[in-house]
């Protein structure tokens, strides 16, 4: 293959407010190798010497790698077709699945995914499981388990952007959300579904309730200006760190996405920044943003420990490639007082 070749793993943005710009379908029908990935909302997993990357796309985009430098792209994605329950129950959803998350728990891989349409909160988060991530394995089969949580127009939250968290008692939680009242958290049962009667709790907002935003929402008349989404919780040294995306994605070179972080002693919060400000009141430390030289903006992150090091992944809107969304990966270091830095 030619060096420095960029193949589109996906080009359609995700978030409560996603735009699809210059969408292209690869002509390849078999997996092919590239050295640069164009992705939105990347998450990662590692199994038997192989890294697996999943991202927004038709059927959930997938790529694999032995070294996270050269990638094998699977052009047809994880699923041949979207779950019928999602097509039937989510208005406007046509199979372009947003923001997956993947985790191994109790000897199975669990993957959550988002079903929605642009700029509205009639959405659903689904879950499926598999014994292995290897698509060549004999027992490779994603079993869909239906919706985890569903949001409607009357709800003040949006059921997209899930992240699965396992607490110190081996109990699963799901954190999600985009715009409206911000980031939501709820406990799950052993089937990765919300417990009966459970109501989500807001754990982070872009702005304190009643305050004026820096700018009106330029992408949706429904979502409001509470521009926070894409939560990811990572545990380090006894603390839970909540990473969130601030401001606006999916606008190419006009994007101003950035990542903020807070931490808590409990998975349920409260999550505070370095100054002790609660993220429910607009707190959060700015963690990374575009440098306007290599990337206009950076956001929708995931964080993992691979080979004894903590790594940060996200997508960045490339300056040199006219706002194309590329995979970004950087090592995390920790300060003496326990805060992450790149």
N, C-alpha and C positions, 0 to 999 in steps of 0.2 A: 504494500500500500504506500501511497505517497506520504512523505513526511508532512507534519503540520497540517494535516487534512481535517477540516471541521465538518462533521456530519450532524445533522439535526436529530437529536434524540427527541426533542419536542420544542415547539416554538410557541405554543399557546400558554399564556400566563394563567396563574391561579391566584386565589385569594378570594375574599368576599367580592372583590372587585377585579375580575380578570378580563384582560383583553386578548384577543387572538390576532397577532400581527404577522403577516407574511407566512401563514401556516403552510408547511410543505410536507408531503408524504415521501418517504424514501422509496426509491424504485426497487430496493433489495427485498428479496423474499426469504433470505437466509441470514443468520447472524454475520456481522461484518466488523472489522477492527478499525478503531479510530484512536487518535491520541488527544483529541479535545472533545469534550462533551458539551452540548448546548442543552441545558436542563432548566426546569423550574421545580422548586420545592424538593430538593434531593434528600433522601434518607439512605442509611447504609446498614449493612449487616455483614457478618463474617462467618463462614462455615467451611470447614475442611480445606483451608488454604485459599479460599476464593472470597473476594469482596463482591457483594451484591449491592447495586445501587438501584433504587426505585424512585420514580418521580411522576409528576403530573403528565397525563397523556391518555390517548385512547387505549382503554384496557389496562392502564398503568404501565408506564414506560419502565424498561429494565435494561441494565447493562452489568457486565461482570468484568472483574480484573484480578490478576494475581499481584499487582504492584501499585494499583491506583494511579498509574501513569498511562498505560495502554488499556483500552476498553473494548470489550466485545459487546456490540449493541444487538439486541433482539428486536427487530423492527415491528413485530406484531404484539409486543407487550405481554403482560402477565395473563390477561383474560381475553379469550376470543370474543366474548360479548359481555356487556354489562348485566348485572343481576336483574331479572325481570321485575322483582319487587321495587327496585329503584326506578326503573323506567316507568312503572305504573303509578308510583306514588310521589315522585318529585317533578313538579311542573317545569318544563323546559329542559330537563336533563335528557341528553341524547347519547350518553356513553363516554363522554370526555371526563375521565375521573381525575379528581384533584387530590393533591397533597396526601399521599399515603404515609403510613408509619408502620414499622415492622420491628418485632421484638421476639426473642425466644423465651418461653415461660412454660414450665412443666413439660419439657421435652417436645414441645410443638412450637412452630413459628406462627405468630399471630400478626395479621396485617389489617389495619383499619384504613379506610379510604373515604373520600368526600364526594357526594353527589349533589350538585346544585346547578345554578345558572347565574349569569352575570348580574351582580349588584342587588340580589334579593336574598331574603333569609328563609325561603321555603327550601330547606335543605335536609340532608340526612347523612349520617356517618354509619357506614356498614363495617362488618368485620368478617374475616375468613381465616382459615388456618390450614397448615400443611405440615407434614412430617419433615420435609426437606425443602431447601431453596433451589436445589439442583434440577433444572428442567430436563436433564437427561436421565435422572434416576427413575427406576421402575415405579416407585411409590410416590412420585411427584404428582400431587393433585390438590388444588386449592378448593377447600370445602367452604362454601359460603354459609354464614350463620345469621344473615339478615341484619336489620338495622340495630345499632347501638343506641342512638339518640336521633330524634327528628325535631326540627324546628319549623314553626309556622309563622305566618305574617304577624300574628298577635303576640309572639314571643319577642322579648327584647334581647335576643342573642341569636347567633347563627351557627348551625351545626356543621361546621367545616373545620379543616386543619387539626385533626386529632393527633395526640401524642399519648402513648401508653406509658404509665409509670408504675413500677413495682415498689412498694414501700418496705420498711424494715420488718414488717410482719408478713411479708410475702403476699400482700394483698394488692391487686391491680386497681389503678385509677386511670381515668382519662381526662386530659386537659384539652380544651379546644377553644375555638372562637375567632371571630373576626368582626370588628366594628360593633355596631349597636351598643350593648352595655359592656363589651370587652371580653376578656378571657374568662372561660368557665371551667370548673373542676367538679368531678363527681366520682364517687367510688363505684367499683364494678364487682360483679359476682364472678364465680369460677368459669363462667362461659363468656366472659368479657362483655357482659351486658349490664346496663344500669340496674341497680337494685330497685324493686318496686317501691313507688312512692318517693323516690329520691328526686330532689330538686337541685339543679346545679347552683354552685356558689361562684360569684364573681371574685376573681383573685387579682386582676390587673386591668387598668384602664389607661388610655393615652392621656386623658385629661381628667382632673377631679370633677365630680358631678357639679354642674352649675357654672363651670368656668368656660371662658371663651377660647375656642381653638385658634391656632396660629393661622389656619387657612380653611376655607370651605372645602368640602369634598368635591374634587374635580371629576370624579368618575361615576358617582351614583347619587341619585336624588332620594334614594330610600335608606341607605346605610347610615347616614349621619356622619359627623366629623370625628368620631372617636376612633382614630386611625391606628388601631393596634390589632395584630393577628399573629398567626403562626407560632404558637407557644411550643417550647420544648424544655422539659425539666431534666436536669442532669445532676446526679448525686456525687458529691466530692467531699471527702474528709468529714462526714457526718452532717453536711448541709445540703439542702436541695436548692439548686440554682435554676431560676426561671428565666429563660431567654425568650424574648418576644421581638416581633418586627413592628417598628413604628413607621407611620406615614404610608406612602403610596407606591405600590409595585406596578408591574405589568404595563408600563408606559414607555418602554424602551429608554431612550436617552433622556426622557422627561421624568423618569422614576426618581424618587428621593427616599427610597427604602433605606432603613438603617436598623441595627440590632441593639436592644437594650437588655439589661440583666438586673435581677435582684435575687435575694436569697432568703431562706427560711430554715428553721430547725425542724419543721414539720412539713410534710408534703401538702397539707391542707392550708399552709400559710399561717400568719401573714408574711408576704414577701416584701422585704425592705431593701432600699438601696444603701449606699455607703453613708449617706447622711441620716439614715433612719426613716426616710419617707416611705410610707406604704404605697406599693404599686397600685392598690385600689384607688388611691388618690392622685394618680399620675406620676408616682415615683418610678425610679429606674435609672441605672447608670448607663450612659451611652457606651456601647461595647465596640462597635465598628460601624463605619459608614464609608461611602465612596470617597476616594481621594481625588476624583475628577481628572486623573491622569490615566490610570489603568481601568478603573470602574467608576461609572457615574453613581451607582448605588449598590448596596449589598443587603440581602435579607433572606427571610424564610430559612432558618438554620436548623441544623441537627448537630449533636455533640456525642462523641463516643471515645472509649478507651481502646485503642488498638496497639498491640505490642508494647504495652507499658507506658504509652503516651496518650494524652488527651488531645483529640483532634476536633476542630471546628469545620463544618461544611455548610455551604449556602450557595445561592446563585447570585451572580453579579452581572450588572448591565455594562457590557464592555464599551469603552470609549472608542477604541480603534476599530471595533466591528459594528459601529452605528447602533449601539444599544442592545445588541444580541445578548442573550442570557446564558452565561457560561458557568460551569462548575468551579467553585472556589473551595480549596482546602488548605487550612493552616493549623500549625501546632499551637496549643494553648500552654501558657505558663501561668503559675499561680503566685500571687504576691505573698509577702509574709503575713499579711492580715487576711489571707484567704479569698482574694478576688481574682477572677480570671482575666488574663490579658493575652493578646496575640503578639 
